Amino acid sequence: MITYSAPGRVNLIGEHTDYNGGYALPIALPQRTSVIYTPAETDTLTVLSDRADEPVSIPLDTTPGQITGWGAYAAGVIWALRDRGFPVPGGTMDIRSDVPIGSGLSSSAALECAVLGALASAAGLHIDRIEQARIGQRAENDYVGAPTGLLDQLASLFGEVSHALLIDFRDVTVHPVAFDPDASGVSLLLLDSGQRHGHVDGEYAARRASCERAAAALGVSSLREVGSVAALDAVTDPVDARRARHVLTENERVLDFVAACAELDFAAAGALFNASHTSMRDDFEITTENIDLIAESAVAAGALGARMTGGGFGGCVIALVPAALTVKVGDAVRAAVTAAGYPEPDVSRVYAAAGAG
């Protein structure tokens, strides 16, 4: 019997930059998905979840489209592993998770990385973490059908306590960055809107296609190669130009945020949160009225900064808040949001936690 777990993640800053060859700065969360795996000499893997009524039986020779729903993420890992030439044993896998689904905290990557780690351990495979991330991404892209970048899997696999992860997606490198705002009297609040989202609905894919068109219009392989925002004048489609402007300015904000953390300047870091949210709202157009209200209410109540995190169209807001104001900010956000007729958001303090293992 093998027990393996992997965390969800919060992206501190750097949204929709991953598939554009840019920078992002996630942390692994304390919330995790765990699997208890009992290998057996069978040609199927039976997976059970504490969030589903019925188990799912996955043939080891599964192909995309065969398994749907939540079981597709586990099936995709099996398929991607076998497609890379790795042996996959059968058996039974019991899955339990406290990573919220649809909140932009990457419950899917946590599931993929936990399943992958358990299967690799059982088969005695030694797969480096970058390769594991690519296998998890392939499962989600080509089996499930969600065109996500590599950020989620890398964050889940590389997470470190009290550290964020500076990911450069051009060369796929991960550098730990000290991130412990609590030690400076600042809390990282997670404000879950309760507004669930899905990436398979076409919006995520549309943003990705828009960025690819902008890069093609500029004659570069990715937006990472664009030298300045001024160069975007050559992009004739105004929507594509705005999408690209978000990516270019977001990359700058990631690096500025890392510098602010090094100086323990959380006021500057908060201002970058605000600028990132504005860019996602106006240029990338992936926020919602509910999400905007949560971010604005947090700042009005004393947060140093607040931004949506995740792919967009719902999910969570994160805020940097002086520790003495955490209760006040949480109460103010709940009051403002419920007064506007939205569900009361769930408010919690989070921190950088360990990665998969």
Steps between C-alpha positions, in 0.01 A plus 500: 500500500629843402383835632584807294374855511531823305389854584282751329657832420441872507666709236624813674548684172557418133164398352474352148873551454595132508390403149653826374855409610491750786539510877274398787535481877280235664509341844387153598207500743452304822185349344585167337367208300608162636479155344527163668603259228494120518671358190373176346572292191191609313440682174294774663540768764191552713487847654273611782454857619356653814328745266326245280232241568629232266849367421643528150667203332774610260649253248879532495482530119256791526492760222377862499124526507443166668474627859328830581426697815735507796640157412643642177782667692622167638438329165697773326801436722488127418475576129779760506733273697446207264535727199845598629590131524469463877338188648182560699372245754132446575329477834283720718547865592309686773509877447429761766540877469440828678600711197185688392379415150450779248652769721812562295716309750592226254318203644553326166881526512501383863304192392725436200822536699377280786388225262821527301718484809322193633517315167867589448587388853323167451677438169839607635525781248737791553355789302639848560253765607508697176412183309228419752354847446497447124326165540236659722454784253463255212234312694304820547556641151464194281284263704271730701502772234591802714774710332680599820864600527765336716470728803262289708697176484835671563363679806355180644822305444761762599322668794712597801406618848533881533602536136336606179619357170626728225428305185651604168294325236735581214759252625278330762706575809378531858677720758385515865435853628465566873137589572393518862286812543379381842852557633456868404155534654315456172248225423414346166122469494318267264149623419304226324208652311313172471461585131619187326662504162612262233780528245340264253224749418709672235593824675847385601560361152383827344751701706779264405411524130491879523852506645623266226352726232670803652835320504453393138415857400830610652696218340615342827459151640348625826414827670808457720706608199326838473733775621251763613134591523560758225565215257136399535402791274570256217217271616203622298229313690425718807382205713811295424713807580334540840547132580867526410542819704379315809759227447790741448415719797425195719847362433646829625279486808623150589862614504411817691310289755805277553710812560243635746504171692879511522469843663207384717308789344149361517344840432665492159401137457140594577505778242613242243204279597269793425664574166480134402131485580432814296683348205305174524176696524557752222750347257453125538134520604493189718360636827133522599296763682500279810878455490557871438283589799694265727834652396375859526337439840816343640712799400242749626506326840878523534659227287833600348382349172268238357471311174317211346710185479462220251369470147207733552121523472454420867703338772706684761653833587821527702585802713803615693365636828670642812449225758316735735239567230425144386171472691390847392576431134329162506188645662489795262528278193225267623271795572558669164462184298185372669345848483548484122312171489793264451577194717705569811865435416711263704797682656814323622866570561741298286874459476763338282506125566688191385468338159402149394640196676 
